[in-house]
Amino acid sequence: MIVAEKELLIRVQNELLKKTFSKKSIRLSVAQTCISEGIRANLVLKICQISRSSYYYKPHIEDKKAGKSPSPFTKKLTGSYDNDSVVIEEIIKLLALPFVDYGYLKTTTSADRFSLA
């Protein structure tokens, strides 16, 4: 190890000794400070006992859901589109018939037969 690296090592260790070493958030803030001052990241992370993945982790935005948002339209077999509310009304009418207890497959098949979907 070069003399400069040893000095940096001692400086980081002294910085960590001033604070309670057990909390990861404090170790992370000390590591960020030292890295922003120009000390090599891998050396600081090793001394602070922080994994690289923990240091570079960026939390996801909680307000945003993953994936594509649902469409307000349903594509019919003819290729045209209908508003979902129209399709839902037709399915409700279909299921309102007496003694009807359809599951997904039968409802879809019946909707296809009546060209609802």
N, C-alpha and C positions, 0 to 999 in steps of 0.2 A: 504494500500500500504506500502511496506517495505521502509525503509529509502534509500536504494540503488536505488530502482526504482524511488523514488521521485527525487533523484539527477540526474538520467539519464533523467527523464522527463524534468527537468529544463535545463539540458545541451542541449537536442534536441531542446527545445523551443528557447533557446538562439542562437543556431546555425541557426535556421530558421529566427529569428528576424534580423540577420545580412544580410540576403539576401531578395530579394523581394519574398514574400510569395505567390503571385498570380500565378506565373508560375509553371505549373505542373512538367516541366523538372527539375527545381531547387529543388522542393520538393522531387522529385524522387532521385536526386543525393545525397541530404542530407540524405534521408532514407537509400540509399545503403551504404553510408559511415558509418552511425551509426550501421547498421545491421552487416556490416563486422567487426566492432570493438567489437561485441559480445552482443549488446543490442537486446532484444527480438523483433522479427519482428512485431508481432501483436501490441505491444505497440508503436513502432516507426511509423508504418503505421497509427495507430489511431491518433497519435499526428500530423502527417504530412497531415492528411486527404486524404490518398491515399487508394484506394480499393486494396484488395489482388490480384484481377485479373489483375489490372493495374501494380502492382509490378512484378508479375510473368509472365507477357505477353512476349512472344518471337515472333517477327515478322517473317512471312514466307519469304522464299527466293523468290525474285521476278523473277529471271531468270527461275525458274523451273515451268512448268505448272502442274496442278493437273491431275491425271489420267494416264492411260496407253497410251504410244505413239502409233500412228497409224501404222499398219502393211503395208509393201510394197507389200503384196501378198493378193490374193483373193482366197478363197476356192471354188472350183467348186462342183457341185452336185455329181460328181463321187468320190469326196474325195481328188482329186489332187489339187495342188495349181498352180495358174498362176500369173505372174507378173502383177501389177496393170496397167501398160502402155498397155499391150495387151488387157486387159478387157476394158479399156477406148477407145482404137481404135475400138473395136468391137461395143461398145455402140454408138460411133460417126457414124459408118457405118449404124447402125440400125436407128438412128435418121435422117440420110441423105436421107432416102427414101422420095418420094414425099408425101406431105400432112400429114406428121407425126408430131404430137404435143403431145407426150406422157408425162405423169407425172411419178412419181416414181413407182407407182404400175404397170402401163402398161409396163414401161421399164423393170422392174424386171421380169414380167411375160413373156415378149418377150425374154428376155435374157435366162430365164429358158427353154423356148421352143427351142431356138437355142443352148442350152447348153453352153452358154457363161460364166455364173457365176457358 
